[in-house]
C-alpha cells in the first residue's frame, strides 16, 4: 500500500528479490529460505498464509506481502513473535473472548516446548516438589516399566510424531482413523504391556494437543523440534539444565531480526507499539498502526470512530 507502507521496507524487499540467482523457484517456502536473514534456530521469521483476509489485514497494517506465481501462499514481511500466536478470527470476536484464546495459545506454546522436559526433570531430580500421593502414584505406575525415563519418553514422543506424519500422508478418509488407532489402541496396548507408564501417556497427549492449538504450522513445528532438546537437558541436569537452555534459547530469539525489525518486539526491546501488543484492545481504541513497522500513516482511524454515538449525544 503505497500511502501506508514504509518505502525503505519495500525497497529492501525488492532488493533481496532482485538479487536472487537460481534456476528455479517453485514455492513460497523456497522463496522464504532465500530472502530470510540467517537463522540457525529454525524459527520462522516470515509469516506465510493462504488466507486473503489475513494478507489484507497485514497490508493495511503497513506490511509487505509477496506472492509467488502458481502457489496459494503469500509471505508477510516483516513478522514478529506475536504474529505467530494470533489468528485472523481474533478480530472478529469480542475482545474478552479473543484475549482469552490468545492467553490459551501462549500457555499451549509453553506446554508444547517444556512439559516433557519438566516431567523428566521432576521424576529424575526433583521428586520432592510433588505431593506425596502423586509421587507414589507415579512410582507405582513405573514399577513394571523396564526402560529408564528418557528412553520411555523419547519412544512415546517419536511414536506420536510418527502417527501425526502418517495421518497427513494417507488419504483423508482414513487419516482420522489412523489418529484414533494410534492414540487409543497403541497407547493402551503399550501401557498394558508395561512398556510405558500411564502418566507418560497423559504428558505426551497434553503436549500433542497443545501443539495443535498454535495457529502457525511453522512455529508449532519449531517448538516440537526444540522440545526434544529440553527433554535431554532435563534428563541431564534437571531444572538447572532447563533454565540454562531457556537462557540460551531466549537470548538467541531476542537477537533475531526480520528485515531489520527485532523479532521480539514490542517486548524486547520494550517498544511503544501504539496499542498493538499481544492482547487486543477494543476495536474503537485501535487508532494506530504498529510503530515498529514505520508506516507512513501512523493512524488508521480517528480518535472518535463511532461518530454515530457521539453525534446523538450532542
Buried (B, 14 or more C-beta within 10 A) or exposed (E): BEEBBBEEBBEBBEEBEEEEEEEEBEBBEEBBEEBBBEBEBEBBBBBBBEEEEBBEBBBBBBBBBBEBEEBEBBBBBBBBBBBBBBBBEBBEBEBEEBBEBBEEBBEBBEBBBBBBBBBBBBBBBEEEEBEEEEBEBBEEBBEEBEBEBBBBBBBBBEBBBEBBEEBEEEEEEEBEEBBEBBBEEBBEEBBEEEBBBBBBBEBBBBBBEBBEBBBBEBBBBBBBEBBBBBBBBBBBBBBEBBEEBBEEBEEBBBEBBBBEBBBBBBBEEEBEBBBBBBEBEEEEEBBBBBBBBBBEEBEBEEEEBEEEEEEEEE
